[in-house]
Amino acid sequence: MIRRDFLRDMALAAGSIALTSRPAGAFELPIPAAAPRAAPSWADQIGLELYTVRDLTAKDYVGTLEKVAQIGYKEIEPAGGYGNMSPKQFRALVDRLGLTIPSTHSGVTIGPDAEVGKQLADFQIMGIQYTSLDQQRPAGAGGRGPGGRRPAAPPTRAEQRRGMQQFIRSTARARTAEDVKQEAARYNKFGTAAQKFGIKLLIHNHTVEFIPTKDTNELPYTILLAETDPSLVVFQMDIGWAAVAGQNPIELFNRHPGRFVLWHVKDVAALKSLPPVPDQGARMAEARLVPVGLGDIDYGEIFKHADVAGMKHFAIEQDSAAEWGDSIAAARVSYEHLRATLTAHAQR
């Protein structure tokens, strides 16, 4: 038995056991004395960011969503397109599977008003309430489904690693404060357009949003929080990447209450072994992403602060699930661990 298969099988066995303690060296977060409890309903609304199973959706989109629903997931967040289906076809599929689509990372793309309006109308048909903003327009349209995206070919593990490295090289550098403010203005502009369709824009973080600006030493994340209109733009905190960046999610919730309407629930192992905080690119590159419950982040504590954060929807994400050995199995382990954690805390 190779090491990868051994680790996968051990994790699958662990997935059916409720978490009763945190691993040694767990990522520790301060708990205010009167922290609210996790709501019981959260265990019944667990979502999955489909980037987790992108290797499978690229080969069999419908079959993969059927497996996701069978695990017990109730919400999904598309990434990489919509299986070449029309908005009505996609909505019919998720309705049949008992799934909903609160948010999408196959988001609205910058372009002429008419094109943006058409995309937002498509999202409205699918029931999407929050969308990312893509800075680059896709080439052409026609038959690709909402957003003009064709289903991607299944990425190899080497391609996934190269993609991550390229993303880090292109983004892990200091920006100017004015550049970040201009980005915030774009979110407000397109958020105004989206408001007509009952949709808000979402801002998702990696680690690079915590690289200080080169002229003011402010964090881009802080500037975006200050410059965006809360009635138009919400924040989707990727808790895993925030932790990799050396941030304390609960402190961010307390400093900016109500802004973090969406969460990405991502777990990371060996946080204390990462390179020093100033090098956010290296920290992101070396982060060990694992199924939820097998890393250092204590989601039982973090969910106690969901009311302060303003959280309404959350989605499990493991960027490296395919490399781990079996992305749908990894998604099942994450689901079982998180459901056990939420159920246990709700009963206290």
C-alpha positions in Angstrom: 0.0 0.0 0.0 1.5 3.3 -1.1 1.7 6.1 1.5 -0.9 8.2 -0.2 -3.5 5.4 -0.2 -2.7 4.6 3.4 -3.2 8.2 4.5 -6.5 8.4 2.5 -7.8 5.2 4.1 -6.9 6.3 7.5 -8.6 9.7 7.0 -11.7 8.0 5.7 -11.9 5.9 8.8 -11.5 9.0 10.9 -14.2 10.8 9.1 -17.0 8.9 10.8 -15.7 9.8 14.3 -16.9 13.0 16.0 -14.0 15.4 16.9 -13.5 15.4 20.6 -10.2 17.2 20.8 -7.8 19.3 18.7 -4.4 18.0 17.5 -1.3 19.0 19.3 -0.1 22.5 18.3 -3.6 23.4 17.0 -4.2 26.9 15.7 -5.5 28.6 18.9 -7.9 31.5 18.9 -9.0 33.6 21.8 -12.7 33.2 22.9 -14.6 36.1 24.3 -16.4 35.3 27.5 -19.9 35.6 26.1 -19.4 33.9 22.7 -22.6 32.8 21.0 -23.2 29.2 20.3 -23.2 27.5 17.0 -26.7 27.2 15.5 -28.0 23.6 15.1 -29.2 24.3 11.6 -25.7 24.9 10.4 -25.0 21.2 10.4 -27.8 20.9 7.9 -26.7 23.5 5.4 -23.1 22.5 4.8 -21.9 23.7 1.4 -19.1 22.6 -1.0 -16.9 24.8 -3.2 -16.8 22.7 -6.4 -13.1 23.7 -6.9 -12.5 20.9 -4.5 -13.7 18.3 -7.0 -12.7 20.1 -10.2 -10.9 17.0 -11.5 -14.1 15.1 -11.4 -16.5 17.8 -12.7 -14.3 18.3 -15.7 -15.0 14.6 -16.6 -18.6 14.1 -15.4 -20.3 17.3 -14.1 -23.7 15.8 -13.4 -22.4 12.6 -11.9 -20.1 14.5 -9.6 -22.9 16.7 -8.3 -24.9 13.6 -7.7 -22.1 12.2 -5.5 -21.8 15.5 -3.7 -25.5 15.5 -2.9 -25.4 11.8 -1.8 -22.7 12.8 0.8 -25.2 15.2 2.4 -24.1 18.6 1.1 -27.0 21.0 0.7 -25.3 24.0 -0.9 -22.7 24.2 -3.7 -20.5 27.0 -5.0 -19.6 26.6 -8.7 -16.1 27.2 -9.9 -14.8 26.6 -13.5 -18.2 26.9 -15.2 -21.6 25.2 -15.1 -21.1 22.0 -17.1 -22.0 23.7 -20.4 -25.6 23.9 -19.2 -28.0 26.8 -19.7 -29.2 28.6 -16.5 -32.5 26.8 -16.6 -30.9 23.4 -17.1 -28.5 24.0 -14.3 -31.2 25.2 -12.0 -33.3 22.1 -12.8 -30.3 19.9 -12.0 -29.6 21.3 -8.6 -33.3 21.4 -7.8 -33.5 17.7 -8.6 -30.6 17.0 -6.3 -31.9 19.1 -3.4 -29.0 21.6 -3.7 -29.0 25.4 -3.7 -26.4 27.8 -5.1 -26.0 30.8 -2.7 -22.8 32.0 -4.3 -20.5 31.4 -7.3 -16.9 31.7 -8.2 -17.7 31.4 -11.9 -18.7 35.0 -11.5 -19.7 38.0 -13.5 -17.0 39.3 -15.8 -16.2 42.9 -16.5 -17.6 44.0 -19.9 -20.3 46.2 -21.5 -23.4 46.8 -19.4 -25.6 44.6 -21.6 -23.3 41.6 -21.2 -23.0 42.2 -17.5 -26.8 42.4 -17.2 -27.2 39.2 -19.2 -24.9 37.3 -16.8 -26.6 38.7 -13.8 -30.0 37.7 -15.2 -28.6 34.2 -15.7 -27.4 34.0 -12.1 -30.8 35.2 -10.9 -32.4 32.2 -12.7 -30.1 29.9 -10.9 -30.9 31.4 -7.5 -27.4 32.9 -7.0 -27.2 35.7 -4.4 -23.5 36.4 -4.3 -21.0 36.4 -7.2 -17.3 37.0 -7.6 -16.1 39.6 -10.1 -13.7 38.4 -12.8 -11.4 41.1 -14.1 -10.8 39.4 -17.5 -13.6 38.9 -20.0 -13.7 35.4 -21.5 -13.1 35.0 -25.3 -16.4 34.7 -27.0 -19.6 33.1 -25.7 -22.1 30.8 -27.3 -23.0 27.5 -25.8 -20.7 27.7 -22.8 -23.2 28.3 -20.1 -23.4 31.3 -17.8 -20.2 33.5 -17.8 -19.1 32.1 -21.2 -17.0 29.3 -19.8 -16.4 25.9 -21.3 -15.9 22.9 -18.9 -12.2 22.7 -18.3 -10.2 19.6 -19.1 -9.3 17.5 -16.0 -6.2 19.1 -14.5 -3.2 16.9 -13.8 -1.5 17.2 -10.4 1.5 18.8 -12.1 -0.8 21.3 -13.8 -2.5 22.1 -10.5 0.9 22.8 -8.8 2.0 24.9 -11.8 -1.2 26.8 -11.6 -0.8 27.6 -8.0 2.8 28.7 -8.5 1.8 30.9 -11.4 -1.0 32.5 -9.3 1.5 33.2 -6.4 4.1 34.7 -8.7 1.6 37.0 -10.3 -0.1 38.2 -7.1 2.3 37.9 -4.2 3.7 41.4 -4.5 3.1 44.7 -2.8 0.5 47.0 -4.4 -0.1 50.7 -4.0 -3.0 51.9 -1.8 -4.5 53.7 -4.7 -4.5 50.6 -6.8 -6.5 48.8 -4.1 -8.9 51.7 -3.8 -9.5 51.5 -7.6 -10.3 47.8 -7.2 -12.8 48.7 -4.4 -14.4 51.2 -6.7 -14.9 48.5 -9.4 -16.6 46.3 -6.8 -18.9 49.2 -5.9 -19.7 49.9 -9.5 -20.6 46.4 -10.5 -22.2 45.8 -7.2 -24.6 48.6 -8.1 -25.5 46.8 -11.3 -25.9 43.5 -9.5 -28.2 45.1 -6.9 -30.9 45.4 -9.6 -31.0 41.6 -9.7 -31.0 41.1 -6.0 -27.3 40.0 -6.1 -24.3 41.2 -4.2 -20.6 40.9 -5.1 -18.2 38.9 -3.0 -14.6 39.5 -2.2 -12.6 36.3 -1.5 -9.1 36.3 0.0 -6.0 34.3 -0.3 -2.8 35.4 1.5 -1.7 38.2 -0.8 -4.4 40.6 0.5 -2.3 40.7 3.7 0.9 42.0 2.0 1.2 45.6 3.2 0.9 48.3 0.5 4.3 49.6 -0.6 3.4 53.3 -0.1 1.2 53.4 3.0 2.0 50.0 4.7 -1.8 49.4 5.0 -3.2 45.9 4.3 -5.1 45.7 1.0 -7.7 43.7 2.9 -8.3 46.5 5.4 -8.6 49.0 2.5 -11.1 46.9 0.7 -13.2 46.6 3.9 -13.1 50.4 4.3 -13.7 51.4 0.7 -16.5 49.0 -0.4 -20.2 49.6 0.3 -21.6 46.9 2.6 -25.0 47.2 0.9 -23.3 46.1 -2.4 -20.3 44.0 -1.5 -19.8 41.2 1.1 -16.6 39.4 2.1 -16.1 35.7 1.8 -13.4 34.9 4.3 -11.3 32.0 3.3 -10.5 31.1 6.9 -7.7 28.7 5.8 -5.8 31.2 3.8 -6.4 33.9 6.4 -4.8 31.6 9.0 -1.9 30.8 6.6 -1.4 34.6 6.3 -1.0 34.8 10.1 -4.4 36.4 10.6 -6.8 35.7 13.5 -10.3 35.2 11.9 -12.1 35.9 15.2 -10.2 39.2 15.7 -11.2 40.2 12.1 -14.8 39.4 12.8 -14.7 41.6 15.9 -13.0 44.5 14.1 -15.4 44.4 11.2 -18.7 42.9 12.5 -21.3 41.8 10.0 -19.0 42.0 6.9 -18.1 38.3 6.5 -21.4 37.0 5.1 -19.7 34.0 3.4 -17.0 31.7 4.6 -14.7 29.2 2.9 -14.0 26.4 5.5 -10.5 25.2 4.7 -8.1 23.3 7.0 -4.4 23.5 7.1 -1.8 21.2 8.8 1.5 22.3 10.4 0.7 26.0 10.5 3.6 26.7 12.9 6.1 25.2 10.4 5.3 27.8 7.7 7.9 30.4 6.6 7.9 33.8 8.4 4.7 35.9 8.0 6.2 38.7 5.8 6.7 36.2 2.9 3.0 35.5 2.1 3.9 33.9 -1.2 6.1 31.3 0.4 3.5 30.7 3.1 0.8 30.1 0.6 3.0 27.9 -1.6 4.1 25.7 1.3 0.7 25.4 3.1 -0.5 21.8 3.6 -4.2 21.8 2.8 -6.0 18.8 4.3 -9.7 17.7 4.7 -11.5 19.6 7.4 -10.8 18.1 10.8 -7.3 16.8 9.9 -5.5 20.1 10.3 -4.9 22.8 12.9 -7.9 25.1 12.6 -10.5 24.7 15.4 -13.8 25.3 13.5 -15.8 24.5 16.6 -14.5 27.8 18.2 -14.7 29.8 15.0 -18.4 28.9 14.3 -19.3 30.3 17.8 -18.6 33.7 16.3 -20.6 33.4 13.2 -23.2 35.9 14.4 -20.5 38.5 15.0 -19.1 37.8 11.5 -22.6 38.1 9.9 -22.1 34.7 8.3 -25.1 33.3 6.3 -23.5 30.6 4.1 -20.3 28.6 4.2 -18.6 26.2 1.8 -15.9 23.6 2.5 -13.0 23.9 0.1 -9.8 21.8 -0.2 -7.8 23.1 -3.2 -5.5 20.0 -3.0 -8.2 17.3 -2.7 -7.2 15.6 -6.0 -3.6 15.5 -5.0 -4.6 14.0 -1.7 -5.7 10.9 -3.6 -9.5 11.0 -4.1 -11.3 14.4 -4.2 -14.8 13.1 -3.5 -13.5 11.0 -0.6 -11.7 14.1 0.7 -15.0 16.0 0.4 -16.8 13.2 2.4 -14.2 13.3 5.2 -14.5 17.1 5.5 -18.3 16.9 5.5 -18.4 14.2 8.2 -15.9 16.0 10.4 -17.5 19.4 10.1 -21.0 18.0 10.7 -19.8 16.2 13.8 -18.2 19.4 15.1 -21.2 21.6 14.5 -23.6 19.0 16.0 -21.5 18.6 19.1 -21.2 22.3 19.7 -24.9 22.9 19.1 -25.7 20.4 21.8 -23.6 22.1 24.5 
